[in-house]
């Protein structure tokens, strides 16, 4: 055992997935995932208890939400490219990819705002309206936080804070952003797709 | 910009020939002086003790509330408090004991002990640790501010709708509770993150996953549970607050909402929470009881598997709190069955403790007495739990004093008795001083007798049909004697707790020095000074067995552990990260200096929550913005923490 400890070179500080911050990001995602699971549980629970008539006459359409989903998925690809760039040490390029991801996130929020405005009901109209706006609202808050995170990472990259090894913050921010996108897919499936399938 | 090497091989040193190392560490880890130093400290030992002291103060306050209720119930038709005051008393009592005492006191022990028993310099996230304490304190003050303005929560700690809705409860009482619980949930969540990552990453080299002390298994298991369960209650309280303030319809039956949704969300959190407030206490006993039985715990692996299984199954029994709500027969059968099954993993530890005592050579110390009392109370609380797991019995017993008796046997029996014993075990480590043993044993018997006299009769009170949460009862229904006995018992119990506080205060002035290892115990915290230095261990120890300090006396590979030999990490504030399963050295971590950021962010959040409570939206927004800015500054990459590239690209 003593010999096993001797002469072993170890990375110093926040290095990739060995940084505690990376592990912290994973635990944060676990608890956030649970939050959205409880939100969707609430949706399905109230839906099942009330029956089919509970859904609004006009089911949620794909005209805005469909393309918006694609915007969000593409943003994840940009952020993934950004993380790959910083691992090569290309900080300026990474910064651009991150800023691109943030821009798509901002577009998502804007489109979502128009989607909200087009609804015939409000948050206080019915229990469906309450759940619809609360669930999408929680997600929107997460996207806004994610946009701030991506812009911060873009700025830090541009300032030369990161190189090919010291970039744990980028990995933590990127995995958070991917999580926000995956959550949207779950919300999109629950709120937009299942009503057309005659479920929920 | 300071230069930090990207890679380094830490030296393996012997303290005997590296005397200057200790002096360097003293300088590097020295805390800042005065009140400012206290506010900015990120030392897990200081934070752990703060947690314990704060939780104890809440215990005393919650106890006072209970005493008022016991005096009110001592005789029929008593008029000591009004019905509304009584509602607020039992609500605050439950909230205080369950949320502000039961977990925080265990978090205090875990915070203090995790790095010491794991052979680490600090928790994985020292600043987050300070933050979780400050938020706990701030949310506790927030909840108690309701009492000062005469609008404390008044719907019991589980706060059922529709009574909690605005139409029936127009004051700010419920808003204090809703926002306070969301606030407190932040503390619980970040604390859990810290325990999980510390457990996975901060163990001494060689401390493989089958060599860690049980108390860290207990706390880590419930921390994972918390990460998955706390969002449920935070969400429930958020939705309640929305229904109350913004006219949403989550819980309002008349507009398509579902009152039972509240109960589901609440109990999906609160049943796991029952295990959350006992499993770490069981872990403390599993580790410390063997010290006084002079042998290792019987069945380490079984206890660990039992702990984890209990937590997992704990997520599948919430509906047994809702047997009387008219749910389908199939659900009743399933959840009743699950509630029976959970007794199996949760009782494994009991057999393990009994076997440890049976096959050991017990030394009857005060701590041992508390642990023995803990085991017997656990059995009574467990059996009355089985009674309520049966649907037929529960329909009769629910909302009676039988349930009050059951939950107090569980919470006082498995939490408080363990805590009172654990403080006897680790007080010498925390302070370097011993607690009085003879006075301690006397205190134990007063607490033990008082507790049983107060709570055992409540089983009968419940069987006689007395509902819980009524502020008084008529004469001549046969409840007079049992209630008077309970009140007498509660006075004895309170006397015992008071005496315990006196013993602790006396212990702080004791001149009897504890020495490094007064109990001749086996785990790593006893291999350092009492109280430990700020850096815990001068060299990072390496571990080759479950009981480093008992190796010479246990069959096995012989004495491998060396207190004075290990890895030297003294190039600034440093700690060692190891791999999650095998605990092989993985990275040298740069640990943060003391900082005011956690305290300032907590202040900003307090302002935000106060603004939301008072409908001062500009204030709520300002608080949120200030919190966000504080977090940004906090997370700004620092060269000293080796978070920044050395050469700008």
Interface residues (C-beta under 8 A of the other chain):
Chain A: X1 X2 X4 X5 X6 X7 X8 X9 X10 X11 X12 X13 X14 X15 X18 X19 X20 X23 X24 X27 X28 X30 X31 X32 X34 X35 X38 X39 X41 X42 X45 X46 X49 X50 X54 X89 X91 X92 X123 X124 X126 X127 X128 X129 X130 X131 X134 X148 X152 X156 X159 X160 X161 X162 X163 X165 X166 X168 X169
Chain B: X4 X5 X6 X7 X8 X9 X10 X12 X124 X125 X128 X189 X192 X193 X196 X197 X200 X201 X205 X206 X224 X227 X228 X229 X230 X231 X232 X234 X235 X239 X242 X246 X247 X248 X249 X250 X252 X255 X256 X257 X258 X260 X261 X264 X265 X268 X542 X544 X560 X565 X567 X577 X584 X585 X586 X587 X588 X589 X590 X628 X632 X635 X637 X641 X642 X643 X644 X645 X646 X647 X648 X649
